């Protein structure tokens, strides 16, 4: 993506969260994907 191309040394981590619950304090991280 453009952000990765602009900052090649930046480690971008996408957190996969379970957002069925509000507020965000109740969200659960169900996976992590590094690009």
Beta strands, then each sheet from edge to edge (+ up, - down):
strand 1: 13-18
strand 2: 28-34
sheet 1: 1+ 2-
end
